[in-house]
Every structure is written in structure tokens, then in C-alpha cells.
Amino acid sequence: MTEVAKKKINMLARVLRSVLQLLRRNTLIRAIADIAYLLGAWRPISPPQTAAVKRFVETNKPYWSDPAVGGRDIMVGGHLSEAGPNYLFRAGVAAKAVQDALASGDIVVVANGFSYQWRSAKKAFASFGISRWIFLGRKFMLIGPPIFLFSCAMSALCFIRLRTPRQLLDIHLGGIRIGDLIYDEVLRVTKLPTINAVDWNVYKVMARSWFYYYQYHLLFISRDYSCLIATHTAYPEYGLLCRVALQRGVPVIETSDIQMSLYTSIDENNLPTYHQGINARIRADLLSNRKNSEEREALALKGLSQRLDSGVAQIDAQRAYSGRVYDLDELRAALKIPVDQRIGFVFSHIFCDAPHLCSYMLYADYYQWLKSTLECCARSDDMAWIVKSHPSAAAYGEEGLVEAIVDAHGAANIYLSPDDLNTISIKECADVLITVLGTVGLEYACLGIPTILAGVPFYAGFGFTYEPQTVQEYAKTVQKAASIERLSKQQISTALQVFEAWEFNFDWNNTIVTTDVIARVWGYGVSRDLTHAYDLITENLAVHNPKDLKLWHFAGEAVKRQLIQV
């Protein structure tokens, strides 16, 4: 046995002793609190948004008929329903749409913990006629501790075999890949740009992931479900529910703040990820007869113009397309770029924000990708590279991190983007772009600017992007970027059609869950305020019917198509 393995075993022994103590204390306290709450002997302090939730309930309730009776249940992943009304409202609308399409099925909300922790969400969901809940803490009150101990032991067997953080990505459980979910969760909880060691933080996430996996399997074994409504497919808590559902043959409808996707199967190369779901919708749309190519291109140019003019109601887009518009000469002068060098842009990402939202990426995470990319760029002949940080970096506590990485690298041909640069400047200044998953790769392909990808974003695989399959191929492509030509007329046409399909299928201009609502939930540019967020949705509900939303039609039609295929 190696010294590293011995240290891990000793650490795990200490961990298990601590786990036993925590289980005895926390599980008992929460169970007693839940019983007291159900008996009316104890009430937690009401959350600040209680009055706003009541106003929402009064406005939302008239839109929904009594629940259907009979048929298979419809499961809703309610994990984020207490975190913001945007998640709750979209999940509720999608679930009711599925129920309406099937004309049967009771809706069941699944959430972690105990009932007293979900008071606002319970009241809000009740306004949809959704009153059944499965609280995992209560459901598995007796067998939960043994399951958790078993999870600790089984995850420990995997943990002691790990040598490098990269090996996390290869972790499988029950025949499905879960390592990407674990990796992203470690980044999220540590708020670090990368994983430097296989340590206690990694093991904690692994143990919880095993615990979720076993509980979710028990849910699907004990009852038959027609569909799962999910607000996220990332991270173990949400993503594992989706993957277990698909493994059990239950289709998944994902509805984030702007995205809607249907997943019907899972395998090693077909995971329910954000980008893969959108890619599938785009491909299906392009095969339809909804619009011909000329109509799609015309609509795409109109939509692209609106987006570049910051006319899209999406926070990141509005932040990116604001500021000063530089022309080529102004940008060269501002950064002192020689006139004989072509210009490329490197678009960084939020390091801790779920890098594995696609089926595959060349590097373990965004941080390692950026560091390696800068090395490649430094060896790129006849190119000047401008690195632009993500417009929402500050919201994730990463302000200045990209700038520090670039400064530390110190390459003569690598520059930091001006702080006030409007991304639309790329139109006149860029010869080539580099990103992992950024939408700029699609936006500027529509204008003829080529992009080198280090991942598989939703617009990959259509023939207008450079998609190296290995790190070595990627390095070679970046280093020879000066020889990359502008896209052909046919490639631009394809990009425009993909853009139009993306715009059509996304829920950019939701009249009820607006950008203002999301900003209040996330705390983007304003203080986080769930009371205000609920009131904004209530105001919008007073004048807009939720059954007119894209989401209502998508969810209902998706489940109908799935039934026809079955």
C-alpha cells in the first residue's frame, strides 16, 4: 500500500467517526423539529417574503384547474423552489402543461430535507393545485442514516483510488457517468477556479453524490413516473436526479430561466447537459419545415442586430454589449498592437460556474483551459491575442482573476481587453475567436469570424467552427491561428440558420419571469430580494396568461411527441 493510500485511509477513518456523530445529532434534531412542526407545536420564523407569496398565490391560483386524477405521477425537482420564484414558477407551469397534455397524473414535488424547510414553496406550488411533496429527509428518516453510511463507505473505496483531480471526471456509478457533476460541485462549494488536490472537499462531495444516487433510485423503484420536470441538470443534487430518471426510462424536461430541453435517453456519449439539450432542439428544428433557409437567415440577422445592440432581455448579454465601441485603429492604439499582427480574442468563463455543461471539453476546467490557451497563444506566430473576462465575473467573486492570470503570464503578444470594451467591437477588430462554450462563437460566425472551440457548445457540429479533438490538436490550431481564413458564404448561412433556431427555441422574452425578476433572485446589479421578485411575478401574472408562454406549449408538445414515439 502506498503512503498516499495510507494517509487517505487514516483520513477516512477520522471522517467516518465524525459522520456518525453528525448523523446522531443532526438527523434526530431535524426529525424532532419536523414532527413538532406537523403537530403545530412549533413554527419557525416566517421568511420575509411570506406576504409576497400570499399575493402571488391569490393571483396565480385562478389560472389553474383542479388536478387530474389517475395515471402515472409527474415528478418535479423542487430543490431550488425555495431559492427563488423563477425556478418554482417555471417548474409549476411545465408540470401543469404535462398534466394537461396527458389529461391525467398527479404532480409530486421532490425536495431534500423536511417539510418545515419548504413553507414558502409549498404555499406557492399549492396555487397551481400541486400539493403532494416528497421530503427526502422525512421519507428516508429511518433508513437514511444507514444509506448515508453505506454511501460514505462506497464512495471511500472510489476516493482512495484517485490520484489526480482529473480522474474525478472518469467516475461512474451504476453504469452512468457522474464525475463531471462531482467536479463542478467541488468548484462550486470551494469557490476556487480549479481543483488542486484530491482532498477532504472532494470526498465530502463524493459521499453526498452517492447518497443522492441511492435515494433517487429508491424513489423511482417505489413509484412509476411519466416525466420529470427539472430546473437544472448540473451538480449532483439536481443532475443525478435527471440521470437516474433517464436510467429508469423516465423522460426529463429541463426548464432553466431561458432554456427548455427534452431528454429521453442516457449513455456515455449522450448525457443530459445544458448544451447537448439545446443542440438537439436546434437540430430537430432545422429538420422541420417551420421556415426555409432564406427566411431563417433574414430572421437571424434581425435577431442578431437586436442582440448586439443589447436589446435582448438577458443579463449576461446586456452586460457584454454595453460600453465603448472600438474600431480597429482605436483598439490597436489603445493596446499598442503592431499593425502587422492579426487580432484574436480569447473569451474566458466563470471558473467556478459548472464548466461541464456540455458532453465533453478538452481540459478539466476553465482555469486549466485558460492557462494552457495562453501558453499556446504566446507561441502563435503573427497574432496578437486580447483576453476578455466574463461580464458577470464580479458576481461570482472572480473580479480581477483573469487579469491576474494574464499579467502573471507576461507574454508580449497577449493583452487584456479594455475595461470599457463593448463586445460588438469584435465585429470590426477580430480575425479569430477562442472559447470553450461561449455564445460569441455563434454570434460572430454569423458575421464570418471563425472560432476555435475547446468544448462542445450547443452550436458545435454544424461545420462553421474549428473543433480540435485532442489537446495537442487544439494547441496546434491555436498556434497556427494566423492562417485561419474568414468563414465561407455557406458557413455563414449555416451559422445564421442555427442562430435563428436557437433564438426561436429559447425563452428570451418571457413576459412573467422577466430579467428584472431574475436580477432580484440572483442579486445581479441590485440587492437580492425575494419579496420584490415575487411581487414582480405577481404584477406580470395580473396582465399575462402563463398558458401563452413558450414553456407551456413546449412542455405539452414534448410529452405528446414522446408518447407517440413510445
Buried (B, 14 or more C-beta within 10 A) or exposed (E): EEEEEEEBEEBBEEBBEEBBEEBEEEBEEBBEBBBEBEEEEEEEEEEEBBEBBBBBBEBBEEBBEEBBEEBBBBBBBBBBBBBBBBBBBBBBBBBBBBBBBBEBBBBBBBBBBBBBBBBBBBBBBBBBBBEEBBBBBBBBBEEBBEBBBBBBEBBBEBBBEBEEBBBBBEBEBEEBBBBBBBBBBBBBBBEBBBBEEBBEBBBBBBBBBBBBBBBBBBBBEEEEBBBBBBBBBBBBBBBBBBBBBBBBEBBBBBBBBBBBBBBBEBEEEBBBBBBBBBBBBBBEBBEEEEBEEEEBBEBBBEBBEBBBEBEBBBBBBBBBBBBEBBEBEBBBEBBEBEEEBBBBBBBBBBBBBBBBBBBBBBBBBBBBBBBBBBBBBBEBEEBBBBBBBBBBBEBBEBEEBBBEBBEEBEBEBBBBBBEEBBBBBBBBBBBBBBBBBBBBBBBBBBBBBBBBBBBBBBBBBBEBBBBBEEBEEBBEBBBBBBEBEEBEEEBBBBBBBBBBBBBBBBBBEBBBBBBBBBBBBBEBEEEEBBBBBBBBBBBBBEEBEBBEBBBBBBBBEBBEBBEEEE
